[in-house]
Amino acid sequence: MTSRRLLLAGPSLAVPLLTVLLLAGCSSAQSAADRSYAGLPESGGVPPEAEINAEPIAVWIEEDESFAVTTWGSSSCPAEPTSIETSDAGVVDIEFDTVSDGPCTADLAPNTSEFTVPGDVATSPLVITVRGVSEQPLELVLD
């Protein structure tokens, strides 16, 4: 009787397990961000035209310590930061990449990544070069 209960429970566990394995197989490489999430920065500071223009933006989370970069694209295949490097005293380069094993939705949604300012960077102003979300690198400036 115990073995029959296990057999009956087995298929009901197979679906969640298969879902977890499939999602793990579709995940991208480790993010260079401290945290990423769908939507605009939770810290606020977003200019009103940001949602109209749908262009990358940068805002301070905690001035001189942490910042957020918001990019726009498919909500099911958001661009993930794959590297963050310091190229100059006041310049941070962030490379974004969209990795997907399947189809992406054709919507335009914000995705935000939060970063700690690297210790060797001067922050007044902080220039953030964003690569991989448009044809040309974009420079975002935080004063």
HELIX and SHEET records of a PDB file:
HELIX    1   1 THR A    2  CYS A   26  1                                  25    
HELIX    2   2 ALA A   50  ASN A   53  1                                   4    
SHEET    1   A 4 ARG A  35  ALA A  38  0                                        
SHEET    2   A 4 ALA A 109  THR A 116 -1                                        
SHEET    3   A 4 SER A  66  GLY A  73 -1                                        
SHEET    4   A 4 ILE A  57  GLU A  62 -1                                        
SHEET    1   B 4 GLU A  80  ASP A  88  0                                        
SHEET    2   B 4 VAL A  91  ASP A  97 -1                                        
SHEET    3   B 4 LEU A 126  ARG A 131  1                                        
SHEET    4   B 4 LEU A 138  LEU A 142 -1                                        
END                                                                             
